[in-house]
Amino acid sequence: MTFLGKYLTDKSINKAEVSRKTGIGKSRLSNLSIKEDTNLKAEELYLISKAIDADPNDILEKVYGHLKLNK
């Protein structure tokens, strides 16, 4: 499961409803939730945040907060 998938699961988000509201296909949402090698687009992040009434920065931090700069 991806960080986005975990976020959506933890918040008990209905992905079918998110798909309907955003126009992001159910299979794409499934890939974003399950497949680690699937890249989330900024547009998708924004639409998802609007659909679930969440701050896009909160989702961004949950999904990419583990990344660190090289020293």
Secondary structure, 3 states (H helix, E strand, C coil): CCHHHHHHHHCCCCHHHHHHHHCCCHHHHHHHHHCCCCCCCHHHHHHHHHHCCCCHHHHHHHHHCCCCCCC
